[in-house]
Amino acid sequence: MRLTVGSDQSDIEKIRDFANWLLDIGEGKLGGPNDGETIIDIPDDILINDPDDPIDLLIEFVYHSILEKYSSTKYFQEIAILSPKNEVLQEINDCLLKKFPGDEVEYLSSDSICESEFVREQFDANL
């Protein structure tokens, strides 16, 4: 619905057709019988036909003014590139990071905590 606000009728119909096409893909209605693999015809107007650097072309299309707006959190909240595979997203992220000025900083996280005897002793002493 947000895509149709302020659009003329022909644009609304194109958006609706594209949305229905995506839904049909997701529901397995395109490409014939599907046993985990199928062939789906993708319209030429949404294909990336640059054999040299398709990722960079995709980034330019989606994030066309990234160097002017990269410091705006709202800019990234409204735009996204989706992929069914993490490997492709990693390649896209690597390419995006190269575009930003400054040094790359990596922050690490942990899914579990390390027990510390000191913390445990302090906790137990306060009980």
N, C-alpha and C positions, 0 to 999 in steps of 0.2 A: 504494500500500500504506500509506503514512503516513497518508492520510486515513481509513483504516478502523480504525486502532488505537483501541480503546476505544469504537467505535461499535456500535449495535445492528444487527440484521440488516436492518431496513427501510432504515436510513441507508446501509448498505453496498450494498444493491441500487440505491438512488438514485445513489450515487456511481459504481457500475459502469455503470449505464445512461448517465449523463452522460459518462463517459470513453469509452464505446463510441460515443456520438453524436459527440463531438469527433473520434474516430478516423475515423468514417465521413465526416465533412466533409473532413478532411485527405486522405483517400484518394479523394475525388471520388465517393463512393457515394450522396450525397444530391442532390436537385435535378434529377434527370434528366440528359439529355445535356449535357455541359459543353464549350463552345467558348471558354472563358476567362471567361464570365459565366453565372451561373445563379441561380435563386431558391431560397433555403433557408428553410424554416419554422423560426423560432426560438420555443421555448416561452415563453409569457407570463411564467412565473416568473423568467426570467433577462433579460427586457427592461427597459430603462430607459425609463420612460414620462413623464419630466419634460421637457416641451418648452422650459422656461425655462432650465434649467442642468443638462443631463445629465452633463457632466463633473464638476461638483461633487458630484452625487448618486453617481456612480461612485466618486469619491475617498472620500466619506463611508462608502460601503459597504465598500470594500476596506481603507482606512486609518481605521477607525472611532475609534481613540484616538490619532491622529497627534500631537496637541498634547501629550499626556502622554508619548509614547514616542519623539519624533523624535530625541532624542539617543542612542538605543540603536541601535547598528549591527546587532545581532541582529534587531531588529524589521524592518528593511528587507531582511535576508537571507531572511526567511521569507515575504515578501509581495511581489507584483509585479502590475503591470497590463501586459498585452501588447496590442500593436496591429500590424496588418500594414502600417501607414503611419507614417513618421516625422513627418509633419505633425500627426497626431493625438497622438502621443507628446509633441511639442513643446508642444501646447496643454495636455495633462495636466501636463507639467512646469512650465509657466508658472503654472498654477492652484495646483499644489502649493507652489511657491516663495512665492506670496503668503500662504500660510497660516503659514509659519514666522516666528517673531519675529526681529528684527534686520535688518541690511542685507544685500542680495544681493551676493555676491562672485563674480566670474567669473574663472576660471583658464584661460589659453590654453595650447595645446600646439602642437607643430610635428611634421610628419612627416619633415622633413629637417633637416640641420644646416647652419649657415652656416660656411663655411671662414674662418678667421682667419689672416692672414699671420703674426701673432705666434705663435699656437699651432703652426702648421706649422713655423716657423723653430725654435721650441724643440724640437719633436719631431725635426726633421732634425738639429739640433745634438747631440742625445743619441744618435744612431745611430752 
